[in-house]
Amino acid sequence: MFKLNTKLIVTASVVTASALFTAGCMDDGATPVITSQVASATSVASIDGGVMYPVVNGKTSAYKVNTQSQGMKINNGRVPTANELAAWDTDVMHGGIGLPEGSGSVEEGEEIYEAQCVMCHGDFGSGGGGYPALSKGNAAQLQKTLTNNRWKDPEADGPTRVFGSYWPVASTMWWYIRDGMPHTKSKTLSNDEVYALAAYMLNINEIEIDGEELDDEYVLNREKFLKIKMPNRDGFEPNIDGVNGLENVRAYYKNPKNFGAKKVKVSERCMTECQKKSAIVTRIKNGGISDFLPPMSVSRDLPQKESYDQGFNTLKSYQDNCMPCHGAEGMGAPVTGDKDGWVEVLAKGLDTVYKNGIDGINGMPAKGGASTSDAEFKLLVDYMIEESK
Amino acid sequence: MDNKKSQQDLEVSARRDFFKKTAALGVTALAGTSLAASQDDHAIMHHPEWGQKWGDPVTKNRYGIPSAYEHNNTRRNTKLLASGNFRASIAVTPIHESEGIITPNGLFFSRSHGGTAHINPKEYRLMIHGLVEKPIVLTLDQLKRYPSVTRTHFIECPANGGQEWRGPQFNSLQFAKGFMASAEWTGVYIKTILEDLGLKPTAQWMLAEGSDNSEMGRSVPIDKILDDAMIVWGQNGEALRPEQGYPARLLLPGWEGNLCVKWLKRIEFAHEPWYAKEETSKYTALKPSGKAIQHFYANEVNSTVVSPSPEKPWTDLKDGDTVEIEGLAWSGMGTITGVDLSFDGGSNYIEAQIKGIVLPKSWTRWSYIYKYKKGETLLLTSRAMDDAGYIQPTIDEEVSIMGVESVYHRNAVETWEVTADGKVNHVQLRTPGGVKNV
């Protein structure tokens, strides 16, 4: 039988951290011990505003625990070498830890951008193809749109959340460009190239450093980078910086009003007339969103032959893999249907066009990211050529 | 349904007739119990092909696949939720077809920031370092050598329902609530590993970083690590699927799916958080004040009616049919303690009943047995509570604090309208223009 032990055995037995843990999770004096009406759970407050279930009498909530491993040092693995640590520990923290030396100009950044980024992020970072916009104009001005709420008019201007107007620190951008970009061949940019792209990012977002605009010749380096002050640096809560960071988080989630949640005693919850009189039935407008792939159906008929993924569907593969970049202008790729554009491409010879596509060229990833055989990929190229005659 | 129902009715009346007539007239009256030949069900009256021919040998489909007739029970996408070539994208779970509290691995919602990575397990390494006395590198085999725990938890994208802050958009349960799924996970508590590594007192935050092309990373407060944070390799009795981070991912029970970093490569402890891309540019909830909530961890208490739903309407019900209204409830902050059901859009509630196993930070089934009146219209709204003391707010209540631009962590009650002909529409009960200071 489950016997409630009033002395909670906190599972965090890592000695060095247990003081911190205890202070953080039980500092509201009366630790709530809630016995749920459906589970014999013993729980205590946790950092996220919810509860956690320490191991009590060998059980956490409904789960039995093998307590033998508690406090046991299990010596698995090995210590990494200094080189291994250096190879993987490449994150860039706010404040400069991990940010390497290097430099690059706005102009150099624009060149790299035009060659490797524009096909997804659009001209001057305006966005496109479903990929995020990097700029919508002057960052300081756009930061002021963050109080916009489309309460009534869905066509009204909403808040603009791009790098310049929204992100609190710039290190995030540097780090992500270096490790996550370009999306199709990440971790291929040199530190100098990342500084150049970072300079270009600041330029198109009209963010100044030390009161200085970043014109084409501006050369960004580590020292200057660390002086960047993002317009929305105070735009986030709770404050996670510094030694009180965790305490701030714990305090924040103790108040449901801070994050739109609602707490109520079970016996006091509303059971009648719980909606405001002003609340009315609101329906889906303009048909809503229903471009589901595959189309919605709960039929238990055998699938139609063509919907089997057997066989290669050129049109579908084109739509999934090629169209995002080749389907419209402004993405830097030759547009399907652009006769002159494809004449120019084919001047290289068809075999070269195939090879470039299979290997990837400029901003285009190998096979455009399609998971096809070489033969199937050639069908996609043929399709675009045919459509561009 | 209609057909099945009438078959049952016929069986009952036939049996009743049998006893009555055999008692009165003897065996010869048996012929009188038969119904007209025109009512014979072809499915009963002929030998189906599968009953007369060889089935598949056991050598076929060595890793089994669902019946071909179940092909519509599948993850789905929409262009709205896709960056470009469906790489930084999401495919959502068909929860209208889900049974119980476990999602099959092939239907578990799939979200990535650079496509599904395919990791060679022989080259998999996990590095744990930073503010620990002893940093380590583990191979997959070494990771799996730690004492394991198995826990049932849902994982939910905090943008589940996030397209509908300003009004309903999806006439579909799969898209309105399917940015989540639930599984039984097997792995090791990080605190178990830390027994050996020795966390330094200054360690307050942990970075989890994936090895996919986006190197997805998030900062996690030490509180969670010392509570129930796990590194998992098992999902519903087998290895993680590639879409779920094969061969190992972080699992922070109840917290944003995005925090449960897949293809986990590196864990570092530090005294400051990292400001990773997905904890500032996204996964932050903008409030009307212009301030955004960052480090918004737990998915709050939530629920939905699963049956009926837009995908599973009541168009086949007859007047007086007894039907089970069934749904799911979940909370990333604790254990579900109860679910209320409303037939008028959340004005008046009655208590529904919890069904099955009730676990923390897990899907929980609930239902209510209902006698259907043909031609009636209903506004079905469910409202869940958890043992942390939370209850789902009304839309007006939630919006009054969060506004309509926050994208993430929407957990207000949701409503299905059942029309007179049994169709089901997604609607919301809300005050036009919003209510300030409810």
Boltz contact constraints between the chains, C-beta under 6 A:
constraints:
  - contact:
      token1: [A, 12]
      token2: [B, 191]
      max_distance: 6.0
  - contact:
      token1: [A, 12]
      token2: [B, 226]
      max_distance: 6.0
  - contact:
      token1: [A, 14]
      token2: [B, 194]
      max_distance: 6.0
  - contact:
      token1: [A, 14]
      token2: [B, 199]
      max_distance: 6.0
  - contact:
      token1: [A, 16]
      token2: [B, 199]
      max_distance: 6.0
  - contact:
      token1: [A, 16]
      token2: [B, 201]
      max_distance: 6.0
  - contact:
      token1: [A, 17]
      token2: [B, 199]
      max_distance: 6.0
  - contact:
      token1: [A, 21]
      token2: [B, 226]
      max_distance: 6.0
  - contact:
      token1: [A, 24]
      token2: [B, 223]
      max_distance: 6.0
  - contact:
      token1: [A, 34]
      token2: [B, 387]
      max_distance: 6.0
  - contact:
      token1: [A, 36]
      token2: [B, 335]
      max_distance: 6.0
  - contact:
      token1: [A, 36]
      token2: [B, 337]
      max_distance: 6.0
  - contact:
      token1: [A, 36]
      token2: [B, 387]
      max_distance: 6.0
  - contact:
      token1: [A, 37]
      token2: [B, 337]
      max_distance: 6.0
  - contact:
      token1: [A, 38]
      token2: [B, 337]
      max_distance: 6.0
  - contact:
      token1: [A, 38]
      token2: [B, 354]
      max_distance: 6.0
  - contact:
      token1: [A, 38]
      token2: [B, 358]
      max_distance: 6.0
  - contact:
      token1: [A, 39]
      token2: [B, 335]
      max_distance: 6.0
  - contact:
      token1: [A, 39]
      token2: [B, 358]
      max_distance: 6.0
  - contact:
      token1: [A, 41]
      token2: [B, 335]
      max_distance: 6.0
  - contact:
      token1: [A, 47]
      token2: [B, 221]
      max_distance: 6.0
  - contact:
      token1: [A, 47]
      token2: [B, 223]
      max_distance: 6.0
  - contact:
      token1: [A, 48]
      token2: [B, 297]
      max_distance: 6.0
  - contact:
      token1: [A, 48]
      token2: [B, 298]
      max_distance: 6.0
  - contact:
      token1: [A, 50]
      token2: [B, 298]
      max_distance: 6.0
  - contact:
      token1: [A, 50]
      token2: [B, 333]
      max_distance: 6.0
  - contact:
      token1: [A, 50]
      token2: [B, 334]
      max_distance: 6.0
  - contact:
      token1: [A, 50]
      token2: [B, 388]
      max_distance: 6.0
  - contact:
      token1: [A, 51]
      token2: [B, 334]
      max_distance: 6.0
  - contact:
      token1: [A, 51]
      token2: [B, 388]
      max_distance: 6.0
  - contact:
      token1: [A, 52]
      token2: [B, 227]
      max_distance: 6.0
  - contact:
      token1: [A, 53]
      token2: [B, 360]
      max_distance: 6.0
  - contact:
      token1: [A, 61]
      token2: [B, 360]
      max_distance: 6.0
  - contact:
      token1: [A, 62]
      token2: [B, 359]
      max_distance: 6.0
  - contact:
      token1: [A, 69]
      token2: [B, 147]
      max_distance: 6.0
  - contact:
      token1: [A, 69]
      token2: [B, 192]
      max_distance: 6.0
  - contact:
      token1: [A, 73]
      token2: [B, 195]
      max_distance: 6.0
  - contact:
      token1: [A, 73]
      token2: [B, 196]
      max_distance: 6.0
  - contact:
      token1: [A, 74]
      token2: [B, 146]
      max_distance: 6.0
  - contact:
      token1: [A, 74]
      token2: [B, 196]
      max_distance: 6.0
  - contact:
      token1: [A, 75]
      token2: [B, 196]
      max_distance: 6.0
  - contact:
      token1: [A, 76]
      token2: [B, 142]
      max_distance: 6.0
  - contact:
      token1: [A, 76]
      token2: [B, 145]
      max_distance: 6.0
  - contact:
      token1: [A, 77]
      token2: [B, 136]
      max_distance: 6.0
  - contact:
      token1: [A, 77]
      token2: [B, 137]
      max_distance: 6.0
  - contact:
      token1: [A, 77]
      token2: [B, 138]
      max_distance: 6.0
  - contact:
      token1: [A, 77]
      token2: [B, 142]
      max_distance: 6.0
  - contact:
      token1: [A, 78]
      token2: [B, 137]
      max_distance: 6.0
  - contact:
      token1: [A, 80]
      token2: [B, 127]
      max_distance: 6.0
  - contact:
      token1: [A, 80]
      token2: [B, 135]
      max_distance: 6.0
  - contact:
      token1: [A, 80]
      token2: [B, 137]
      max_distance: 6.0
  - contact:
      token1: [A, 88]
      token2: [B, 127]
      max_distance: 6.0
  - contact:
      token1: [A, 88]
      token2: [B, 266]
      max_distance: 6.0
  - contact:
      token1: [A, 93]
      token2: [B, 274]
      max_distance: 6.0
  - contact:
      token1: [A, 94]
      token2: [B, 275]
      max_distance: 6.0
  - contact:
      token1: [A, 129]
      token2: [B, 84]
      max_distance: 6.0
  - contact:
      token1: [A, 130]
      token2: [B, 82]
      max_distance: 6.0
  - contact:
      token1: [A, 130]
      token2: [B, 83]
      max_distance: 6.0
  - contact:
      token1: [A, 130]
      token2: [B, 84]
      max_distance: 6.0
  - contact:
      token1: [A, 131]
      token2: [B, 83]
      max_distance: 6.0
  - contact:
      token1: [A, 131]
      token2: [B, 84]
      max_distance: 6.0
  - contact:
      token1: [A, 146]
      token2: [B, 290]
      max_distance: 6.0
  - contact:
      token1: [A, 147]
      token2: [B, 290]
      max_distance: 6.0
  - contact:
      token1: [A, 149]
      token2: [B, 288]
      max_distance: 6.0
  - contact:
      token1: [A, 149]
      token2: [B, 403]
      max_distance: 6.0
  - contact:
      token1: [A, 149]
      token2: [B, 404]
      max_distance: 6.0
  - contact:
      token1: [A, 149]
      token2: [B, 405]
      max_distance: 6.0
  - contact:
      token1: [A, 150]
      token2: [B, 166]
      max_distance: 6.0
  - contact:
      token1: [A, 150]
      token2: [B, 404]
      max_distance: 6.0
  - contact:
      token1: [A, 151]
      token2: [B, 433]
      max_distance: 6.0
  - contact:
      token1: [A, 151]
      token2: [B, 434]
      max_distance: 6.0
  - contact:
      token1: [A, 152]
      token2: [B, 433]
      max_distance: 6.0
  - contact:
      token1: [A, 154]
      token2: [B, 166]
      max_distance: 6.0
  - contact:
      token1: [A, 158]
      token2: [B, 405]
      max_distance: 6.0
  - contact:
      token1: [A, 159]
      token2: [B, 286]
      max_distance: 6.0
  - contact:
      token1: [A, 159]
      token2: [B, 405]
      max_distance: 6.0
  - contact:
      token1: [A, 167]
      token2: [B, 280]
      max_distance: 6.0
  - contact:
      token1: [A, 167]
      token2: [B, 281]
      max_distance: 6.0
  - contact:
      token1: [A, 168]
      token2: [B, 280]
      max_distance: 6.0
  - contact:
      token1: [A, 169]
      token2: [B, 275]
      max_distance: 6.0
  - contact:
      token1: [A, 172]
      token2: [B, 275]
      max_distance: 6.0
  - contact:
      token1: [A, 172]
      token2: [B, 277]
      max_distance: 6.0
  - contact:
      token1: [A, 172]
      token2: [B, 280]
      max_distance: 6.0
  - contact:
      token1: [A, 176]
      token2: [B, 277]
      max_distance: 6.0
  - contact:
      token1: [A, 179]
      token2: [B, 215]
      max_distance: 6.0
  - contact:
      token1: [A, 180]
      token2: [B, 214]
      max_distance: 6.0
  - contact:
      token1: [A, 180]
      token2: [B, 215]
      max_distance: 6.0
  - contact:
      token1: [A, 186]
      token2: [B, 213]
      max_distance: 6.0
  - contact:
      token1: [A, 235]
      token2: [B, 291]
      max_distance: 6.0
  - contact:
      token1: [A, 235]
      token2: [B, 292]
      max_distance: 6.0
  - contact:
      token1: [A, 236]
      token2: [B, 292]
      max_distance: 6.0
  - contact:
      token1: [A, 236]
      token2: [B, 294]
      max_distance: 6.0
  - contact:
      token1: [A, 237]
      token2: [B, 291]
      max_distance: 6.0
  - contact:
      token1: [A, 240]
      token2: [B, 273]
      max_distance: 6.0
  - contact:
      token1: [A, 240]
      token2: [B, 295]
      max_distance: 6.0
  - contact:
      token1: [A, 246]
      token2: [B, 204]
      max_distance: 6.0
  - contact:
      token1: [A, 246]
      token2: [B, 221]
      max_distance: 6.0
  - contact:
      token1: [A, 249]
      token2: [B, 295]
      max_distance: 6.0
  - contact:
      token1: [A, 259]
      token2: [B, 293]
      max_distance: 6.0
  - contact:
      token1: [A, 260]
      token2: [B, 398]
      max_distance: 6.0
  - contact:
      token1: [A, 260]
      token2: [B, 401]
      max_distance: 6.0
  - contact:
      token1: [A, 260]
      token2: [B, 402]
      max_distance: 6.0
  - contact:
      token1: [A, 261]
      token2: [B, 300]
      max_distance: 6.0
  - contact:
      token1: [A, 261]
      token2: [B, 390]
      max_distance: 6.0
  - contact:
      token1: [A, 262]
      token2: [B, 391]
      max_distance: 6.0
  - contact:
      token1: [A, 262]
      token2: [B, 393]
      max_distance: 6.0
  - contact:
      token1: [A, 263]
      token2: [B, 389]
      max_distance: 6.0
  - contact:
      token1: [A, 263]
      token2: [B, 390]
      max_distance: 6.0
  - contact:
      token1: [A, 264]
      token2: [B, 391]
      max_distance: 6.0
  - contact:
      token1: [A, 269]
      token2: [B, 391]
      max_distance: 6.0
  - contact:
      token1: [A, 271]
      token2: [B, 349]
      max_distance: 6.0
  - contact:
      token1: [A, 272]
      token2: [B, 348]
      max_distance: 6.0
  - contact:
      token1: [A, 273]
      token2: [B, 347]
      max_distance: 6.0
  - contact:
      token1: [A, 274]
      token2: [B, 346]
      max_distance: 6.0
  - contact:
      token1: [A, 274]
      token2: [B, 347]
      max_distance: 6.0
  - contact:
      token1: [A, 275]
      token2: [B, 346]
      max_distance: 6.0
  - contact:
      token1: [A, 275]
      token2: [B, 347]
      max_distance: 6.0
  - contact:
      token1: [A, 275]
      token2: [B, 429]
      max_distance: 6.0
  - contact:
      token1: [A, 276]
      token2: [B, 396]
      max_distance: 6.0
  - contact:
      token1: [A, 276]
      token2: [B, 431]
      max_distance: 6.0
  - contact:
      token1: [A, 278]
      token2: [B, 431]
      max_distance: 6.0
  - contact:
      token1: [A, 279]
      token2: [B, 396]
      max_distance: 6.0
  - contact:
      token1: [A, 279]
      token2: [B, 429]
      max_distance: 6.0
  - contact:
      token1: [A, 279]
      token2: [B, 430]
      max_distance: 6.0
  - contact:
      token1: [A, 279]
      token2: [B, 431]
      max_distance: 6.0
  - contact:
      token1: [A, 281]
      token2: [B, 427]
      max_distance: 6.0
  - contact:
      token1: [A, 282]
      token2: [B, 167]
      max_distance: 6.0
  - contact:
      token1: [A, 282]
      token2: [B, 428]
      max_distance: 6.0
  - contact:
      token1: [A, 282]
      token2: [B, 430]
      max_distance: 6.0
  - contact:
      token1: [A, 283]
      token2: [B, 427]
      max_distance: 6.0
  - contact:
      token1: [A, 284]
      token2: [B, 168]
      max_distance: 6.0
  - contact:
      token1: [A, 284]
      token2: [B, 171]
      max_distance: 6.0
  - contact:
      token1: [A, 288]
      token2: [B, 169]
      max_distance: 6.0
  - contact:
      token1: [A, 288]
      token2: [B, 171]
      max_distance: 6.0
  - contact:
      token1: [A, 289]
      token2: [B, 80]
      max_distance: 6.0
  - contact:
      token1: [A, 289]
      token2: [B, 169]
      max_distance: 6.0
  - contact:
      token1: [A, 289]
      token2: [B, 170]
      max_distance: 6.0
  - contact:
      token1: [A, 291]
      token2: [B, 78]
      max_distance: 6.0
  - contact:
      token1: [A, 291]
      token2: [B, 79]
      max_distance: 6.0
  - contact:
      token1: [A, 292]
      token2: [B, 76]
      max_distance: 6.0
  - contact:
      token1: [A, 292]
      token2: [B, 78]
      max_distance: 6.0
  - contact:
      token1: [A, 293]
      token2: [B, 77]
      max_distance: 6.0
  - contact:
      token1: [A, 297]
      token2: [B, 72]
      max_distance: 6.0
  - contact:
      token1: [A, 298]
      token2: [B, 72]
      max_distance: 6.0
  - contact:
      token1: [A, 298]
      token2: [B, 311]
      max_distance: 6.0
  - contact:
      token1: [A, 299]
      token2: [B, 72]
      max_distance: 6.0
  - contact:
      token1: [A, 300]
      token2: [B, 69]
      max_distance: 6.0
  - contact:
      token1: [A, 302]
      token2: [B, 68]
      max_distance: 6.0
  - contact:
      token1: [A, 303]
      token2: [B, 71]
      max_distance: 6.0
  - contact:
      token1: [A, 321]
      token2: [B, 85]
      max_distance: 6.0
  - contact:
      token1: [A, 324]
      token2: [B, 84]
      max_distance: 6.0
  - contact:
      token1: [A, 324]
      token2: [B, 85]
      max_distance: 6.0
  - contact:
      token1: [A, 369]
      token2: [B, 85]
      max_distance: 6.0
